[in-house]
Amino acid sequence: MNFKPTFLAIMALALLLLFSLPILFYGLVSDDLYGKQVDRVAPDFSLLDVQGQAHSLSQHQGRYVYLYFGYLNCDDVCHNQVGVMFNLHHQSHAQDIDFLFVTMDPKRDSPALLKDYFNQFGANFVSLTADNMQTIQKVASLYKAYFFTDSNPKTGQDYEISHPGSIFLIDPIGRLRAVYQGQDLRYDKMLEDLQKIKLSLNPAL
């Protein structure tokens, strides 16, 4: 009779540990940035763009990249984070920034839907997908951005996707420099971080 509460407690603890991994992993370095500072090679990956062509992270070398894993049916977090990236784009006035949105839900986020959604933001917004969710989960795991569905997508029922909602900042030489966690991110503080990172790479700016 005690099996159910014990099982729920174990599941709650497992979820807590799962979503704590990015915080523990990326929180090892502290500094004066608004986001969590890291300094390691950003794992390269290749997925499909909305035209069905292979598109890799390395194609963006020489530019700053904000990377996000999300999905269009997300209630609030994903659209909020995309809004943050939209503000970063329009408030920075910089010409050296790209934004990559990797859908976690290729079953429902068709290339046509992704194209329609991101066309309004600008040419430097790129949405990526894959033939199946497992491929994207492998890419997300490289960034400790683990996600999973709360039911079986194959049943035809509606489903949510549990995910950390982090935005990753990658510099022009392909190094992961900052991770932003939380739903109420301040784009102005993120732009301050961007300027600090730019100065660290080029003190003459």
Secondary structure, DSSP 8 states (H G I E B T S, - for coil): --HHHHHHHHHHHHHHHHHHHHHHHHTTS--S-SSEEEEEE----EEE-TTS-EEEGGGGTTSEEEEEEE-TT-SSHHHHHHHHHHHHHHHH--SSEEEEEEES-TTTS-HHHHHHHHTTT-TTEEEEB-SSHHHHHHHHHHTT---EESS-GGGS----EE----EEEE-TTSEEEEEE-SSS--HHHHHHHHHHHHHHH-TT-
